[in-house]
C-alpha cells in the first residue's frame, strides 16, 4: 500500500450504531490508521466509537449532530465541527451519511480543508419519498460544488448524480464497497430444508420487508425466514406478519452481533428493498457462500450477477419474489452453485483491501500539491 507519512484524516459520521456506513468507516480506519493519524467525529458514542478506541483512534463527539433536521442544533453542530477541525488541523476530512455530509462539508469549506463525501445511496433516489427526494436533491446541488470529491459506492449512483446535474463526471468517482476477506464459517446452501435470512433496518422508506413477508405468505413450500435488525418500523412489521398469518414462519431477531454465524446457518440471503447504494449485507452473504435473491435496483446488479450468483427481481413485485424463492427452495444444487460463484466474485471484486487502496489513491489526489509525496 502506498505510504503517506502520517497525514491527518478526520472521519465524520452521524451515528456510531450498527449499520453498513459505520462498518464501511471502521474498515477504512482499520486499513489506514497505521499510515495516517486518524480521528473520528460522531454525534454520540456507540459501537463504532468503541471499536475506534480499540484501534487507538482519537474520538470527538459532536453532540448536536443528529439525523433529524433542526436549524439550531445543525448550526451548533457545524460550529462544533469547525472547532474540531481547528483543533486537530487535518489534512483531509472524509464524511459519511447525509447529515454528517452536510455539517462536515460546510465546516471543512469554512476551514479551507479538502473534503470528500461518500454517498451511501442517494436520498434523491427516484423511489425515495417525494419530500425527502426534493430536500436531498436541493442540498446536494448546493454542497457538491464545495466538495473536493464525491465518492459513489456504485456506478449506478454516480450516473444518477451526473444525470440530475448534482455533480460533474470529474467530481464524482465510483469506489465499490469492500469488506474483510477473513476466514469465516462457510454456509451450506444445499442443506434442506432451506432457511432464508434478511439483514436490514426496519425503515419502510428504504427497506421492503413487507413485500418479502407477502411473498412468504404466498409460498406453498415450508420455509423459515430470519429477519435481523431493528428500526422505526420493527413493531409495525410484526403486526404485518401477524395479519398475514406467518408468525410461525418468520423470526424477528433484532440487532445481532453474530450475523456471520446466522448467515452460515442459513441457505438463502434475501434483500427486498426500495433503493440502495451498494449494500454491505449482500457482500457479507456472498463472502459466506450464500446465493442471493435481491431487488433489481441501483448498485445491486453491480454486486449480484443475475442467474449466476443469485436472482434479481423487479421492485415491489410479490409474484416475482415468490417465484424466485420457490425456485431456489426446489433447487439445492443451484443454490450451492450460486453460493460458490458469489464467493468467488466477492473475493475478486469486493474486498476491503481493494476499497482501501482506491480510497487512499483518491486521498493523495485531493491533498494540496505541496502535501503530496
N, C-alpha and C positions, 0 to 999 in steps of 0.2 A: 504494500500500500504506500502511496506517495506520502512523504513527510512534510509537515508544515509547522515546524518548530514552535509548538506551544502557543499558537494564536488562541485568542479567547472567543468562544462561541457561546451565545446565550440562546437557549431554547425557551420558548414561551408557549404554554398551552393552557386552556381554560380550566380543565378538570384533571385531577390526578386519579380518578376512578378507573376501574377496569374498562377497557374498550380498545378498539382497533387503533385509533390515533395514538393513544397512550402507549400501546405496545410498540408502535412504529417509532415513537420518540425514544422509548427505552432502548430499542435495538440500535438506533443511531448513536445514542450516548455510549452504550456498551461497546460499540465498534470503534468509536473515535476518541474516547476520553483519554487514551494513552498518548495520543498525538496532539490533542488540544487541551487547553484549560476550559473545561465545560462547566457552565452554570445552567440552572433550571429555574424558571419562574412560573408559578401556577397560582390559581385563585385560592386553593386550600390544600392542606395536606391530605395524602391518600396513599394508595398502593404505589403509584409512580414515584412519589417523593421518598418513600421508604426504600425503594429499590435504587433510586439515585444516590441516596446517602450511603447505601451499602457499597456503591462504586466509588465513594469518596468525592461525590459531586456536591458542590455548594447549592443549596436550595433557597430560593427567595419567594416569599408569599406576597401576592398582590390581593389583599383581602376584599377589594372592591370589584375584582374580576369575576363576573358571574355570567351564566348563559343568557339570562333574561335581560331585556332592554330597559335600562334605567338611566336617563341622561345624567343625573347627579353622580351615581356610582360609576358610570362609564367614564365621565370626565376625571373623577378621582383615580380610577384605575390607570388612565393614561398618564396622569401626573406621577403615580407610584412607579410606573414602568420607566418613565423618564429618569426618575431618581435612581432606579436600579442601574440603568444604562450609564448614567454619570458616575455611579459608584464603582462599577466593575470595569467600565470602558472596554466593552467587547469589540473585537474586530468585525464581527458579523452577528446579526440577530436572525434566528430561524424560528418562525412562528407557525403554529398548527391550530386548527379548529377555528370556527367562524369568528367568535368574539375576540379571542386572542389575536387572530389575524388582523382585526380592526385596531385593537389597542396597541399592539406591538409595532405595527407598520407606521402608525401615526407617531408613536414615541421615537422610533428609530429615525424617521424622516426629520423630526424636530432636532434630533441629536446628530444628524448627518452621518449615520452609521448604515452601511449596506444591510439590506433586509430581504430575506427570502420567505415567501409564504407557500406552504404546502396545502393545497386544497384536497381534503379527503372526501371528495364528492362535492359538487356544487349545490348550494342552496337554491339556485335558479334553474335547476333541472326542470324540464317541461312537466314532469309528473309530480313535482312538489306542490304543496298548497299555494294558491294564487297569491295571497298576501305575502307569504314568505318569499315566493319567487320574485315578486316585484321589488321587495326591500333588498334582497340579496343581490339582485342584478344592479340596482342603483348604487349600492355600497361598493361592489366590486369595480364598477366602472370608474368610481372616484379613486379607489385605493390602488388599483393595478398600476397606474402611472407612477406612483411613488414607491413601487416595489422594484427591487433590483432584479429579481427573477421570481417567477411563479412556477412552482412545481405542480404538475398534474400527475396523479397516480395511475392514470390510464390515458391512452391516446384519444379515446372517445371524449373524455372530459376536456382535453386540450382543444380538440376540434370544435367542441361546443362553445368554449370560451372565445375562440377565434371567430366563429360564425356570428356570435352575438356582439362582437366588437368589444369584448371585455379586455382582451389582451391582443397583442400582435403576435405573429408567429415567432418573432425573435425573442419576445419576453417570456413566453411560456415554453416549458420543457416537460417532457414525459419521463418520469422515473418510476417504474413499477414497484409496488410494494414487494418486500422480501422478508423472509423470516429465517431463523436459525435452522440450518440443516443438521440438527443434533440427533443422536441416537434416541429413538423413542419406540414405544411399543407399536408394532405394526398391526393394523386391523386384519381380520379375516372376513372380507366382504362376501365370500361364498357361503358362509355359515348360514344355516336355516334354523328357525325362521328369521328373516332379516329384521333388524331393529333400525329405525330411522332416527336421525338427530338433526336439529337445527340450533345453531348458536347465534343469538342476536338479541339486541334490546327490544323490549316491547314498546315500540313507538310507532303507532299506526300511520303516522305521516310519512314514514320511510319504509319500515319493515311490514311484511304482509303475512303474518302468521294466520290471519283469518282465512285467506284463500287456501293455505295448506290444510287447515283444520276442516274446511269444507271438502277438500279432496279426500282426506282420511275418512270422512263420513260416507263418501260415495264408494269407497273401496269395498269390494266383496272379499278380498283376501284378508286373513288375520294379520294385523300389524301392530307394532308398538312404536309410538313417537315420543322422543325425549325433546322437550323444549328448554333450552338453557338460556338464562338471562332474566333480568327484571326490567322495569321501566314504568312509565306513566300508565300504560295500558295493560299491565300484567293482570290485574284483577278482572278487568273487563274481558280479557281473553279467556279467563277461566269460566266466566259466565257464558261466553260463546260456545266453549267446549261442552258445557252442561246442556245448553239449548240444542246442540247438535246430537246429543246423546252419545258422546265419545269419551266421557271421562274415564272409562275403563281402558281406553287405548292411548291416552295422552298423559304424560307426566310433566308437570311444571316444576323444574328443578331449581329455579332461581339462579343467582350468580354462583359460579363454582370455580374453585382453584384447581380442580382435577380434570379440566377439559381434555387434555391429551389422553387420559385414561378412558374417559367417556367415549371419545372418538374411536379408540382402539377396540372398544367393546361393542361398537355399532357396525352396521353393514352398508348403510347408505347415508350420505350427507345431503341435506336439502336446504337451500336458501331461497325462500319465497320473499320477494321484496319489490318495492316500487321503483327505487333508484339506488345506485351505489357508485362509489368511486372504483375501488378495486379491493374487495373485502378480504381482510386477513383471515377470516374464518374459513374461507374456501381454501386458502393456501395451507392452513393447518390440517384440513381434511385431506388434501392432496398429499401432503407430507406423510400422513398416516397410512396412505394407501386406500382411501375410500373413493368410490365412484360418486360423482356429483350430479344432483338434479338442481337446477337453478333457473331463475327468471332471466330471460334474454334481454338484459338492459345494460347500458353504459359500458363499464370496463369488464363485466363478467365474461363476455365472449373472448376477451384477450387472455383470460385465465383458463377457461374451460373449452376444450375442443369438442364441439358437439358431435356425438356419435363415437368419439374416441376415448375421452377421459370422463365423459358424463353426458347428460341430456339437458338441453336448453328448451325452455317452454315460454310461450308468449306471456306478457304481463297480465295478471289477474284472470288467467284462463283456467278455471277449475277443471274442466274436462281434460285439457291437455296435461295438466299437472297430475290428475288422477291416472291418466293413461301411462305417463312416464313412470310413475311409481309402480303401477301394476306390472309394467314391462320388466323393470329391474327385480321386482319381487319374484317373478316367474323364471328369471334367468340368472341363476347364481354364477354360471361360468362367465357371462357378460359382465357382471359386477366385478368379478375377480380381474378380468382383462382390463376393464376401465380403471380399476384401482391401481394396477401396475403401471399403466400408461400415464396416469395422473402423477404418480410418484416420480416417474422419470421426467415428466415435463416440469414439475416443481424444481427438481434438482438442477435442471438445465437452465431455467429462466428466472426463478423467483427466490433465490437465496439472499440472506441478509448481506453477505459479502458483496454480491453484485450491486445491491441497492446502496450500500455504504460507499463503495468505490465511486459510483456515478455521482453520489451526493457530494463527496469530497472534491471531485473534479470541478463540480459546479461552485463549491465554496471558493476554490482557488481562482476561478474566473471572475468572481464577484469582489475579490479583495482589490484594494487600490493598487495601482501598478507598483508603487514602491514597497508594498507589503508582500508581494508575491516572491516566491523562492526562485 
